[in-house]
């Protein structure tokens, strides 16, 4: 289980590194194309990629920190760094939306030329690359059950949404011509709404995890079922589960025959714990309290 956790963390880090490399490349491509092509929406898009790099870098550090073993000050390990990173990524998204919105309004009020048509080609490449990156990172995040990796995926999706809005705005400006130079600026402003929406989708589950909210009832039922299958377990009275990084900690009350001795009851608890740790449910540790069963 420990080896599996390390492999999961390494995979999450590799995914984050890929996102950083692609985002850095897109910053230069979009920023230069936006400047030369007179498109603030494209420049705003480059800003969004910059936020991607910052947030992915933050996630990278958090995933490395989350791998640190438990110590006296952190007996449950350092896994909470992972949802904290997700929370900060969401806040970065909101800040990026505010920055883009402010400058969009400025450029809407400032006369400027029509964007160049080649910026559309740049945006098509950006949209495709970011959407593919989003799907890949989200797939990894779901498989690892990592809120931070999923948050990073939605950051890439926000970048794709900004690019789509810029594409629409530039098309409107080019088709309608003079008098519609600010269409792509309006597009950048509208994209801010979608970015904030994605930020909220990231922040809510991350905050729940920080607050030790229970996982889904289906997940708890799987844990309970494994414990209940033990021949000596008469009933699973309580089962509390909390997530720490990429793994789970379980507190459980089981009922056994009240006539068996303490040593046997203790063995039953250890057997149930071993069965849960050997499952594929990413359980890090289990604390079991044994109670006598009342017929």
N, C-alpha and C positions, 0 to 999 in steps of 0.2 A: 504493500500500500504506500509506503514511504517513497519507494522508487517510482511508482505511478504518479504520485504528486509532483515529484521533481521533473518527470518527463512532461507533465501537463504544463508546469510553469515554464519549462524551456520552450515548449511549443507556443505558448502565449507570448513569450518574449520575441521569438522569431517572427511571429505575425506582426507584432508591434514594430520591429525593426524594418520589415518590408514596407509597412505603411509610412514610416518616417522617410525612407529613401524615395518612394514615389512622390510623397508630398513635397519634399525639397525640390525635386525636379520640376514639379508643376508650379511651384512658386516662381521660378525664373521664367518658365514658358509663358504663364499667364500674365505675370507682371510686365514683362517686356512687350508681349503682344498687346496688352491693354494700353500701355504708354504710347507705343508707336501707332496703334490702331485707333486711338481716341475713344476708348471704351472704359468708362469708370466701372461698369458692371464687371468687366474682366479683371480690373485692378482689385475690386472688392473680392472677387473670387480668389485672387492670389492671397489676399489677406486671410480668407477662410482657410486656405492651405497652410498659411503660417500658423494659424491657431491649431491646425491638425498636428503640425510638427511639435508645438509646445505641449499639447495635451498627450500626444503619443510618447514624447520624452518623459513626461510626468508618469505615465502609465508604466513605462519601462523601469523607471526607478522604483515605483511602487511594487511591481512584480518581483523585482530583485529583493527588496526589503521584506516582502511577505514570505519569502523562502527561508528567512532566518529562523533557526530552531527556537523552541520555547526556552525561556530562561526564568530566573527567579522573579524578575519584575513583570514578565509576560508569560505566565504558566500555560496559557492557551495558544501561544505562538504570536506571530505578527500578521496574521491573515487579514485583519481589518484594514490594513493598508490598501488592499485591493478595492473594496467599496468606497473608501475615502477618495481614492484616485478617480473612480467613476463619478463621484459627486463633484469633484473639482473640474473634471472634464465638462460636465454639464454646465457649471458656472462659467467656464471658459467660453462655451458656445454662446451663452447669453451675453457675455462681454463682447464677443466678436460680432454678434448681431447688433448690439448697440453702436459699436464703432462703425460698422457698415451703414447702418441706418442714418447716423449723424452725417457721414460724408455723402451719402446718397442725396439727402436733402440739400446739402451745400451745392452739389453739382447740378441738381434740378434747378436751382436758382441762379446758377452761373452759366451764361451762354458758352457753347462750345460746338465744334464741328461734328459732322456725322461720323459714326464709327466706320472703320474699314471692313470690307466684306470678308477678308481672309480671317478675321477674328472668329467667324462662324466655324471654320475648319478646326481652328484651335479648340474651340469649345466642344465640338463633337468628339474629338480625341479625349478631352478631359472628362466629359460625361461618361463615355464608355469605360475608361480606365478606372474612374472612381466608383462606378456602379459595380464593376467586377470586383474591385477591392472590397467594397461594402459587403457583397454576398459572401466572399471568401472569409473575411474576418468575422462576420456574424455567424457563419457556420462553425468556425472554430470556437467562438464565444459560447454558443449554445451547447456544443459538445463538452466543453470544459465547465459549463455552468458558471461562467465568469461574468459578473456584471460589468467589470471594468473593460474587458475585451469587447463585450457587446456595446458598451458606451463608445469605444473607439470606432466600432463599425458604423454606428449611427452618426459619428462625426464625419466619416467619409461620405455617408449618404447626404448629410447636410451640404457638403461641398458639391456633390452632384446636383442637388436641388438648386443651389446658387448658380451653377453653370447652366442649368436648363432655363432658369429665369433670365439669365443674361442672354442666352441664345434667342429666346422669344423677343426680348426687348430690342436686340440688335436687328432682328428680322423686321420688326415693326418700324424701326427708325430708317432702315434702308429702303423698305417698300414705300413708305409714306413720304420720305424725303424731308426737305427743309421744313422746320417748324416742329419736327418730332425727334430732334437730336437727343432729348432727355428721356426717350423711351427706355433705354437700357438702364438709366439711373433709377427710374421707377421700378424696373424689374428687380434691381438690386435691393430696393427698399421692400418690395413685396416678399423677396426671398427671406428677409429677416424674420417674418412671421413663421415660416416653416422651420427655420433654424431654432427659434425659441420653443416651438412645439416639440422638436426632437430633444432639446435640452431637458424639457420637463419629463419626457419619457425616460431619459437617462437618470435624472435626479431621484425620481420617486422610488424605484426599486433599490437604488444604492442607499438611500436614506433608511429604507425599511431594513436592509441588511445590517446597517450600522446599529440600528435599534434592536437587533436580534429578533426581528419578526420571524414567525414560524414559516417554514417552507410549505408547499402545497399539501393539502390533506392526502392526496394520492401518494406523495412521497413518504409521509408519516405512516400511512397504511402499509406500505411495502416493508418498512422497518418493523412495524408491529407484527406483521404476518410471519416474518423470519423468526422473531422471538417466540411467537405463539406455537410454532411448529415443533419446538423442543418438547419431548415427551413428558418432562417433569414440570413444565410450565402450565399451570391451570388457567391463568388469565394474565393479560398485560393490562395492569390497572392504569398506568400513566405512561406517556411517551412525549418528552419535550425535545425538540431539535432546534439547533441554531447553526448558522453557517459561519465559518471562519475561513476567509480566503476561498480556496477551491475545494474545501472539505467541510465535513459536518461533525458536530459534537452532539452526543445523545445522552439524555438523562431519562432513565426508565425505572418504573416500579413493576416488578413481576410478582405473581402469587404462586406459591408452591404448597405442596401437602404440609400441613402444620405439624405432622407427626415425625417428619424426617429430622435428623440431627443437623446442627449448625454447619458442620464440615461438608455434608452432602449438599446443603442449600448453597453454600459458598461455591462448590464445584459447579452447580447448575448455572449460577450467575456468570462464572468464568466461561463456561461453554457457550452460553448465549452471546456473551461479548465477543468471543472468538469467531462465532458464526457471522455476526454483524460486520466485524472488521474484515472478514474474508469475502464479503459480498462485493458487488460492483457498484455500491452506492456511495463510494468516496467518503466513508466514515473514518474519521481520524481517531476518535476515542469514545468510549461508552462507560457511563457510570450507572450501575444497576443496584437498586435497593430491593431486597427480598422481603416479602411479607407472607404470613401464613394464609392459606386459602380457607375461606369459610364456606362450607357447603350450603 
